[in-house]
């Protein structure tokens, strides 16, 4: 249960940070009047395109990939810290 909580909290934190950064990049691209296409391989994170009359901003599934990667990284870091602390698994905190 501890590992699940660690993973979920890490995913939530990484997802919020990734979304905020993607939104900031999208706003700055719109202000400059530029196009933006950012992704992780085939997974788009954010895309800003312009037509004659409108600007379109799209947030893609790459944000979920970044959130999952953040959760896995948080879980790995928590596991490493717990191992280095020298406590036994059955020790009550």
HELIX and SHEET records of a PDB file:
HELIX    1   1 UNK A    2  UNK A   32  1                                  31    
HELIX    2   2 UNK A   62  UNK A   84  1                                  23    
SHEET    1   A 3 UNK A  36  UNK A  40  0                                        
SHEET    2   A 3 UNK A  43  UNK A  50 -1                                        
SHEET    3   A 3 UNK A  55  UNK A  59 -1                                        
END                                                                             
